[in-house]
């Protein structure tokens, strides 16, 4: 994945020999699967856009440990569960766009919020 044109890196300021992920933009790539449980390993990621794929299951709660994230967009996937609680714990989030569709209840919850 690191060679994908929509994953952006930068060097660590105190160690220029280390590259770290800062932005993940995988909109419409048609990825099937669930989100990696260790999302908090992306310590300095600022943007995650994964809309219009076929991700399923839940959004891991440890995403709330991402201290620099300011955009999260996961529309048009097949997530289940409550994302609102996790999103409210993201203190740096300035844009959140999420649609959760619950197959059992045939309902949809839409959250598109600009916090600042």
N, C-alpha and C positions, 0 to 999 in steps of 0.2 A: 504494500500500500504506500510506502514512503516515496515511491517514484511517481505516484499519481499527481497529475497537474493541479489538483484541487486541495492538496494538503501543503500548507506553507510552514516553513521552518525559519528559525533565527538562531543566532549563536548566543550562548550564555555569556552575559557581560563579563563575568570574572574568569571565564575559561573559553576563549574563542575556538578551541578545538572540539567543543561539544555543540551539536545542533539539537534544538528542541522544537516540538510542534507548537505553533501558536494559533493557527486557524485550520479548521476542518470544514471543507465545503464539498459535500458529496450529494448535492441536490440532483435528483433524477438519474442517478447512476444505475438504478434498478438492483440494488443490493438486497439479498434475501438473508435474513438471520436475525439474531438478537444482539443487543448492544453489549459490548464488552463490559463485564462487571467491574473491572478495574479502571473505570473512566478517570478516577482521581489521579492516575499516573500521569495524565496530561496536566501537569502542575501549573503551567502558565498559559494554557489555551485561553484565548479571548473570544473565540467565535466557533460555534458548532452549528452547521446547517446540514441537516440530513433529510430534508423533506422529499416527498415523492419517491420513496423507495418501498421496500417490503419488509421493514423491520417489524418485529413482533415481540410479544412478552411485555415486560415492564421496563421503564426507564429506571436504571439503578439509583438508589437513594444517595450513593456516594458522589453523584454529580454535584450535590450541594457543597462538597469540599473544594470545588473549583473556585478559587478566590478571585481570579481575574476575569472570569467569563462575563461578557456583557451582551452576547446574543446567543439565543438558543432557538432553533427553528426545526421542529420535527413533525410538521403537518404531513398529511397523506401517507401515513404508515399504519401499522396494525397493532399499536400499543394498547395495553390494557392497564387498569389500575389508576390510582390518583396521582397526577403530576402536580396539581396545584400546591400541595403541601411542600413538595420538593422545590418548586419554583419560588415560593415565598421565602425559602431559606437561602436563596442565592442573592446575597446582598449587593452584588455588583451588576446584576442583570438589568439592562436598560431596554431590551426588547425580547419579548417572548411570544412565540406564535406556535400554538399547539392545538390540534384537534384530536380528541380521544373518542373513539367509537367503540361502544360496548356491544358486542354481538348478542349477548344474552338479553339485554334490555332493549336492543334496537334504538338506542338513544345516542346523541352526540353532544359533547361538551366542547365549546369553542372558547379558547382563551387567546386573545391577541392584545397584549398590553404593552404600552410604552410607560415605563416607570419614571422617566425623567423628562 
